[in-house]
């Protein structure tokens, strides 16, 4: 039984680390702004790191004992995009450790950059080399793009800005292209399957992270920065108007797609307040944090329940 669970341990589980790492960074940011106590940041930082190492160990065991299943994941039209969640988790933990333990942050960042560069190039080449029907396109395709835009957040501390700008440019370019394809798919073709409706939240992440990365690179509160921030807020409003699509959804691990983008827009709001001193961004940051916390608690509760019921590590279609 345990061997069967290991065989079907999902690569999508790393979306959990993305969500929890995002929340850790939010707690760290709120602590440095003196809005929340340090204990929240410290405790979640090490809990998330421990869970990430456990997931890496578990998926590594799966690779050793059930390599054919890992190959299936790596060649799957949807699941291939979630391998970038591993490298993104390294990048997010690098950001989380940046002020707490700079050396570990640097190590995580380099591992994340190297892994993500490989996963990104492999995934894009996979897209080009295979014939896809339009209905296979979904917001999970944005995951490799989000990782590129994350590189500059910590990267400006460790490498020249030109290095970070390369990844920012690639991420921004593919965000525009993939969003155009997704909008075409969403409006003119089949509706998203239930399993991927929560991934609509991923639409919030690229402009929100793009705003943070651009501020880190340029150190400038200018029209382009405001453009990225307001696009992110637009997607938040759009998701609110799509609330009917989220009713009566059956639980999937993809529900964790709710969490990371909410952390991204929360962080973007804090950064906007820092660089502009406009009070409305502070209120938006607290409002987004409240929504994000409720979402994380709810999804965590449901996930734990599904684990106890044995409904997580099962064979997927």
C-alpha positions as CSV (number, residue, x, y, z in Angstrom):
1,X,0.0,0.0,0.0
2,X,2.8,2.4,1.0
3,X,4.6,1.5,-2.2
4,X,1.5,2.3,-4.3
5,X,1.2,5.7,-2.5
6,X,4.8,6.5,-3.3
7,X,4.3,5.5,-6.9
8,X,1.6,8.1,-7.3
9,X,3.1,10.8,-5.2
10,X,2.1,13.9,-7.3
11,X,4.5,16.4,-8.7
12,X,1.7,18.9,-8.2
13,X,2.4,18.6,-4.4
14,X,5.2,21.2,-4.9
15,X,2.5,23.8,-5.4
16,X,1.9,23.5,-1.7
17,X,5.5,24.7,-1.1
18,X,5.0,27.6,-3.4
19,X,1.9,28.7,-1.4
20,X,3.6,28.2,2.0
21,X,6.8,29.9,0.9
22,X,4.9,32.8,-0.3
23,X,3.1,33.1,3.0
24,X,6.5,32.9,4.8
25,X,7.9,35.8,2.7
26,X,4.7,37.8,3.5
27,X,5.2,37.2,7.2
28,X,8.8,38.2,6.9
29,X,7.9,41.4,5.0
30,X,5.2,42.3,7.6
31,X,7.7,41.7,10.4
32,X,10.3,44.0,8.8
33,X,7.5,46.6,8.4
34,X,6.8,46.1,12.2
35,X,3.3,45.0,11.4
36,X,3.5,41.4,12.7
37,X,5.7,39.6,15.3
38,X,8.8,37.7,14.2
39,X,7.6,34.4,15.6
40,X,5.2,33.9,12.7
41,X,7.9,34.3,10.2
42,X,10.5,32.1,12.0
43,X,8.1,29.2,12.7
44,X,6.6,29.1,9.2
45,X,10.1,29.5,7.6
46,X,11.4,26.3,9.1
47,X,8.1,24.3,8.8
48,X,8.0,25.1,5.1
49,X,11.7,24.3,4.6
50,X,11.2,21.0,6.4
51,X,8.1,20.1,4.3
52,X,10.0,21.0,1.1
53,X,12.9,18.7,2.0
54,X,10.4,15.9,2.8
55,X,8.7,16.4,-0.6
56,X,12.1,16.4,-2.3
57,X,13.1,13.2,-0.4
58,X,9.8,11.5,-1.2
59,X,9.8,12.4,-4.9
60,X,13.5,11.3,-5.1
61,X,12.5,7.9,-3.7
62,X,9.7,7.8,-6.3
63,X,12.3,8.5,-9.0
64,X,14.5,5.6,-7.7
65,X,11.8,3.1,-7.3
66,X,9.3,4.1,-9.9
67,X,11.3,5.9,-12.5
68,X,8.8,5.1,-15.2
69,X,6.1,7.1,-13.3
70,X,8.5,10.1,-13.1
71,X,9.1,9.8,-16.9
72,X,5.3,9.8,-17.4
73,X,5.1,13.0,-15.4
74,X,7.9,14.6,-17.4
75,X,6.2,13.8,-20.7
76,X,2.6,14.7,-19.6
77,X,1.0,17.7,-21.2
78,X,-0.1,19.2,-17.9
79,X,2.2,17.8,-15.2
80,X,5.4,18.8,-17.0
81,X,4.7,22.4,-16.1
82,X,4.7,21.5,-12.4
83,X,8.4,20.4,-12.4
84,X,9.1,24.2,-12.4
85,X,7.4,24.3,-9.1
86,X,10.5,22.6,-7.6
87,X,12.8,25.3,-8.9
88,X,10.4,28.0,-7.9
89,X,10.3,26.6,-4.4
90,X,14.1,26.9,-4.2
91,X,13.8,30.5,-5.5
92,X,11.0,31.4,-3.0
93,X,12.9,29.9,-0.1
94,X,16.0,31.9,-1.2
95,X,13.9,35.0,-0.9
96,X,12.5,33.9,2.5
97,X,16.1,33.3,3.9
98,X,17.6,36.4,2.3
99,X,17.7,38.4,5.6
100,X,17.6,35.4,8.0
101,X,20.5,33.4,6.6
102,X,22.1,35.0,3.5
103,X,24.5,32.1,2.7
104,X,21.7,29.5,2.6
105,X,19.7,32.0,0.5
106,X,22.5,32.2,-2.0
107,X,22.8,28.4,-2.2
108,X,19.0,28.0,-2.7
109,X,19.0,30.8,-5.3
110,X,21.8,29.2,-7.4
111,X,20.1,25.8,-7.2
112,X,16.8,27.4,-8.2
113,X,18.2,29.3,-11.1
114,X,20.1,26.3,-12.6
115,X,17.1,24.0,-12.1
116,X,14.6,26.5,-13.4
117,X,16.7,27.3,-16.5
118,X,16.7,23.6,-17.4
119,X,13.0,23.1,-16.7
120,X,12.1,26.2,-18.6
121,X,14.0,25.4,-21.7
122,X,12.9,21.7,-21.6
123,X,9.2,22.7,-21.1
124,X,9.3,25.3,-24.0
125,X,11.0,22.8,-26.3
126,X,8.4,20.2,-25.3
127,X,5.6,22.7,-26.2
128,X,7.2,23.3,-29.6
129,X,8.0,19.7,-30.4
130,X,4.4,18.4,-29.7
131,X,1.2,19.1,-31.3
132,X,-1.3,20.5,-28.8
133,X,-5.0,20.9,-29.1
134,X,-6.1,24.3,-27.8
135,X,-8.1,22.7,-24.9
136,X,-4.8,21.5,-23.3
137,X,-3.8,25.0,-22.6
138,X,-4.5,26.2,-19.0
139,X,-3.0,28.6,-16.5
140,X,-0.5,26.0,-15.2
141,X,1.5,26.8,-18.3
142,X,2.4,30.1,-16.6
143,X,4.3,28.3,-13.9
144,X,7.7,28.2,-15.8
145,X,7.1,31.9,-16.7
146,X,6.5,33.0,-13.1
147,X,9.8,31.3,-12.1
148,X,11.8,33.5,-14.6
149,X,10.3,36.7,-13.1
150,X,11.1,35.5,-9.6
151,X,14.9,35.3,-10.3
152,X,15.6,39.1,-10.0
153,X,13.9,39.4,-6.5
154,X,16.9,37.9,-4.8
155,X,19.1,37.9,-7.8
156,X,20.0,41.6,-7.7
157,X,21.8,40.8,-4.4
158,X,23.9,38.1,-5.9
159,X,24.6,38.9,-9.6
160,X,24.8,42.0,-11.8
161,X,21.5,43.5,-12.7
162,X,21.9,42.5,-16.3
163,X,21.7,38.9,-15.3
164,X,18.4,39.4,-13.5
165,X,17.1,41.5,-16.4
166,X,17.6,38.6,-18.8
167,X,15.2,36.4,-16.8
168,X,12.8,39.3,-16.3
169,X,12.7,39.9,-20.0
170,X,12.1,36.2,-20.8
171,X,9.4,35.9,-18.2
172,X,7.6,39.1,-19.3
173,X,7.8,38.1,-23.0
174,X,6.3,34.7,-22.5
175,X,3.7,36.0,-20.0
176,X,2.2,38.2,-22.8
177,X,2.3,35.4,-25.3
178,X,0.8,32.7,-23.1
179,X,-1.9,35.1,-21.8
180,X,-3.0,35.8,-25.3
181,X,-3.2,32.1,-26.1
182,X,-5.1,31.5,-22.8
183,X,-7.6,34.2,-23.5
184,X,-8.3,32.8,-27.0
185,X,-8.7,29.3,-25.4
186,X,-11.0,30.6,-22.6
187,X,-13.3,32.7,-24.8
188,X,-13.5,30.7,-28.1
189,X,-13.0,27.1,-27.0
190,X,-14.0,24.6,-24.4
191,X,-14.3,25.6,-20.7
192,X,-11.6,24.7,-18.3
193,X,-12.0,21.3,-16.6
194,X,-13.0,21.5,-12.9
195,X,-9.6,20.3,-11.9
196,X,-7.9,23.4,-13.4
197,X,-10.4,26.2,-12.5
198,X,-8.4,27.1,-9.4
199,X,-5.4,27.7,-11.6
200,X,-7.1,30.8,-12.8
201,X,-5.6,32.5,-9.8
202,X,-2.2,32.0,-11.4
203,X,-3.1,34.9,-13.8
204,X,-2.5,37.2,-10.8
205,X,1.0,36.1,-10.2
206,X,3.0,37.3,-13.3
207,X,2.2,41.0,-13.1
208,X,2.4,41.0,-9.3
209,X,5.8,39.4,-9.2
210,X,6.8,41.3,-12.3
211,X,6.1,44.6,-10.4
212,X,8.2,43.4,-7.4
213,X,11.1,42.3,-9.7
214,X,11.0,45.5,-11.7
215,X,11.2,47.6,-8.6
216,X,14.1,45.5,-7.4
217,X,16.0,45.9,-10.7
218,X,15.2,49.5,-11.5
219,X,14.7,51.0,-8.0
220,X,12.1,53.2,-9.7
221,X,8.4,53.9,-9.0
222,X,7.5,54.8,-12.5
223,X,4.7,54.4,-15.1
224,X,5.7,50.9,-16.0
225,X,5.8,49.8,-12.4
226,X,2.3,51.2,-11.8
227,X,1.1,49.5,-15.0
228,X,2.2,46.1,-13.7
229,X,0.7,46.7,-10.3
230,X,-2.7,47.8,-11.7
231,X,-2.8,44.9,-14.1
232,X,-2.3,42.6,-11.1
233,X,-5.2,44.3,-9.3
234,X,-7.3,44.0,-12.4
235,X,-6.9,40.2,-12.3
236,X,-7.9,40.1,-8.6
237,X,-11.1,41.9,-9.6
238,X,-11.6,39.6,-12.5
239,X,-11.3,36.5,-10.3
240,X,-13.8,38.0,-7.9
241,X,-16.3,38.4,-10.8
242,X,-15.7,34.7,-11.7
243,X,-16.7,33.5,-8.3
244,X,-19.5,31.4,-9.7
245,X,-16.9,29.2,-11.4
246,X,-15.5,28.2,-8.1
247,X,-18.7,26.9,-6.5
248,X,-19.1,23.2,-5.8
249,X,-15.6,22.3,-7.0
250,X,-14.3,18.9,-6.2
251,X,-11.0,19.0,-4.3
252,X,-7.7,18.6,-6.2
253,X,-4.1,19.5,-5.2
254,X,-4.5,22.3,-7.8
255,X,-6.5,24.1,-5.2
256,X,-3.2,25.3,-3.9
257,X,-3.0,27.5,-7.0
258,X,-5.3,29.8,-5.0
259,X,-2.5,30.5,-2.5
260,X,0.7,31.7,-4.1
261,X,-0.8,34.4,-6.4
262,X,-2.6,35.8,-3.3
263,X,0.8,36.1,-1.6
264,X,2.3,37.7,-4.6
265,X,-0.3,40.5,-4.8
266,X,-0.1,41.0,-1.0
267,X,3.7,41.4,-1.3
268,X,3.3,43.7,-4.3
269,X,0.9,45.9,-2.2
270,X,3.5,46.1,0.6
271,X,6.3,47.1,-1.8
272,X,4.0,49.7,-3.4
273,X,3.4,51.2,0.0
274,X,7.1,51.2,0.8
275,X,8.1,53.0,-2.4
276,X,5.2,55.4,-2.7
277,X,4.0,56.0,0.9
278,X,0.4,55.9,-0.4
279,X,-1.7,54.7,2.5
280,X,-4.2,52.8,0.3
281,X,-1.6,50.2,-0.6
282,X,-1.1,49.4,3.1
283,X,-4.8,48.8,3.5
284,X,-4.8,46.7,0.4
285,X,-1.9,44.6,1.8
286,X,-3.8,43.9,5.0
287,X,-6.9,43.0,3.1
288,X,-5.1,40.7,0.7
289,X,-3.3,39.1,3.7
290,X,-6.6,38.4,5.4
291,X,-8.0,36.7,2.2
292,X,-4.7,34.8,1.7
293,X,-4.7,33.5,5.3
294,X,-8.3,32.3,5.1
295,X,-7.5,30.6,1.8
296,X,-4.4,28.8,3.2
297,X,-6.1,27.7,6.4
298,X,-9.1,26.3,4.4
299,X,-7.0,24.6,1.7
300,X,-4.7,23.1,4.4
301,X,-7.7,21.8,6.3
302,X,-9.2,20.2,3.2
303,X,-5.8,18.8,2.1
304,X,-5.2,17.1,5.5
305,X,-8.7,15.6,5.4
306,X,-8.1,14.2,1.9
307,X,-4.7,12.8,3.0
308,X,-6.4,11.0,5.9
309,X,-9.0,9.6,3.5
310,X,-6.3,8.3,1.2
311,X,-7.4,10.4,-1.7
312,X,-4.2,12.3,-2.6
313,X,-1.5,9.8,-3.8
314,X,-3.7,8.0,-6.3
315,X,-3.4,7.3,-10.0
316,X,-4.4,10.4,-12.1
317,X,-6.0,10.4,-15.6
